[in-house]
């Protein structure tokens, strides 16, 4: 019964242009690792992967843009005590598309949140994702094409 309700919610989230923004909650998983140190190493690896995913804003010849930014929620891997640690951050994927038909740039963004906790040697994962509605701004001037 719950399964059908979940599919209905998911279907409404990806329905398309009628939706302004959306949130897709993750589900919790628990993995028992060999030690607390191994668990913390997984958190540190996730923090490194998120930092490596950051990309500065680029502009393509057609004037479209792309940028990946990292929004830290915790200050890196935080340790509450000798047996508990956590890491939380959001990666934002921002895109801009020139809309000559309306003389504006259309911007949209999606995000993925990483939420990891070590409770002793148990790694608790609860990630989520979502997207924002489109926003409009001034039309950026596309790079000038080179002429021979």
C-alpha positions as CSV (number, residue, x, y, z in Angstrom):
1,X,0.0,0.0,0.0
2,X,2.8,2.4,1.0
3,X,4.6,1.5,-2.2
4,X,1.8,2.9,-4.4
5,X,1.6,6.1,-2.5
6,X,5.3,6.6,-2.9
7,X,5.1,6.1,-6.7
8,X,2.2,8.6,-6.8
9,X,4.3,11.2,-5.0
10,X,7.3,10.5,-7.2
11,X,5.2,10.8,-10.4
12,X,3.9,14.2,-9.2
13,X,7.5,15.4,-8.6
14,X,8.6,14.6,-12.1
15,X,5.4,15.7,-13.8
16,X,7.1,18.4,-15.8
17,X,6.5,22.1,-16.4
18,X,3.4,22.3,-14.2
19,X,5.6,21.8,-11.1
20,X,7.5,24.8,-9.7
21,X,10.1,22.9,-7.8
22,X,10.5,19.5,-6.2
23,X,12.0,17.4,-3.5
24,X,12.7,13.7,-3.6
25,X,13.4,12.4,-0.1
26,X,15.9,9.6,0.2
27,X,15.5,6.5,2.3
28,X,17.7,5.6,5.2
29,X,20.3,2.8,4.9
30,X,22.5,1.4,7.6
31,X,25.7,-0.5,6.9
32,X,27.8,-2.1,9.6
33,X,31.5,-1.6,8.8
34,X,34.6,-3.0,10.4
35,X,35.3,-0.1,12.7
36,X,34.4,3.5,13.6
37,X,37.7,4.6,11.9
38,X,36.6,2.9,8.7
39,X,33.2,4.6,8.9
40,X,34.8,8.1,9.4
41,X,37.1,7.4,6.4
42,X,33.9,6.9,4.3
43,X,32.6,10.3,5.5
44,X,36.0,11.9,4.6
45,X,35.9,10.3,1.2
46,X,32.4,11.6,0.6
47,X,33.5,15.1,1.5
48,X,36.5,14.8,-0.9
49,X,34.3,13.6,-3.7
50,X,31.9,16.5,-3.2
51,X,34.7,19.1,-3.2
52,X,36.1,17.5,-6.4
53,X,32.7,17.8,-8.1
54,X,32.7,21.7,-7.9
55,X,33.0,23.4,-11.3
56,X,33.4,27.1,-12.0
57,X,30.8,28.8,-14.2
58,X,31.4,28.1,-17.9
59,X,29.8,29.7,-20.9
60,X,29.3,27.7,-24.0
61,X,29.4,29.3,-27.5
62,X,25.6,29.3,-27.6
63,X,25.5,31.4,-24.4
64,X,24.3,28.7,-22.1
65,X,26.0,28.4,-18.7
66,X,26.8,25.6,-16.2
67,X,28.2,25.8,-12.7
68,X,28.5,23.3,-9.8
69,X,28.8,24.7,-6.3
70,X,29.1,23.1,-2.8
71,X,27.0,24.2,0.0
72,X,28.4,22.9,3.3
73,X,25.9,22.1,6.0
74,X,28.4,20.8,8.4
75,X,32.0,22.1,8.7
76,X,33.5,19.1,6.9
77,X,33.4,15.9,9.0
78,X,32.2,16.8,12.4
79,X,32.9,14.6,15.4
80,X,30.3,14.7,18.2
81,X,32.3,12.4,20.4
82,X,34.6,9.4,20.2
83,X,31.9,7.2,18.5
84,X,29.8,9.7,16.5
85,X,30.6,11.7,13.4
86,X,28.6,13.3,10.6
87,X,29.0,14.9,7.2
88,X,26.3,16.9,5.4
89,X,26.5,19.0,2.3
90,X,24.6,20.0,-0.9
91,X,25.9,20.0,-4.4
92,X,24.1,22.5,-6.6
93,X,24.0,22.2,-10.4
94,X,23.0,25.5,-12.0
95,X,22.2,25.9,-15.7
96,X,21.4,29.0,-17.7
97,X,19.9,29.0,-21.2
98,X,19.5,32.1,-23.3
99,X,15.9,32.6,-24.4
100,X,16.0,34.8,-27.5
101,X,12.3,34.5,-27.8
102,X,11.8,36.6,-24.6
103,X,15.2,38.3,-24.5
104,X,16.1,36.8,-21.1
105,X,18.3,34.1,-19.6
106,X,16.4,31.2,-18.0
107,X,18.1,29.7,-15.0
108,X,17.4,26.4,-13.3
109,X,19.1,24.4,-10.6
110,X,19.0,21.0,-9.1
111,X,20.7,19.7,-6.0
112,X,21.8,16.5,-4.3
113,X,22.2,16.5,-0.5
114,X,24.6,14.0,1.2
115,X,23.7,13.2,4.8
116,X,26.0,10.7,6.4
117,X,26.4,9.7,10.1
118,X,28.7,7.3,11.9
119,X,27.3,5.8,15.1
120,X,30.1,3.6,16.2
121,X,30.9,1.4,13.2
122,X,27.4,1.9,11.7
123,X,27.2,4.1,8.6
124,X,23.8,5.8,8.4
125,X,23.0,7.2,4.9
126,X,20.1,9.5,4.2
127,X,20.5,11.4,0.9
128,X,18.0,13.4,-1.0
129,X,17.6,15.5,-4.1
130,X,15.5,18.2,-5.7
131,X,15.2,21.0,-8.1
132,X,14.1,24.6,-8.2
133,X,11.7,26.4,-10.5
134,X,13.1,28.4,-13.4
135,X,14.1,32.0,-12.8
136,X,14.8,34.7,-15.4
137,X,17.5,37.3,-15.6
138,X,19.2,39.6,-18.1
139,X,20.3,38.0,-21.3
140,X,24.0,37.5,-21.1
141,X,25.9,38.4,-24.3
142,X,27.3,35.2,-25.8
143,X,31.0,35.2,-26.6
144,X,31.8,36.8,-29.9
145,X,32.6,34.3,-32.6
146,X,36.1,34.6,-34.0
147,X,36.3,35.6,-37.6
148,X,39.4,34.8,-39.7
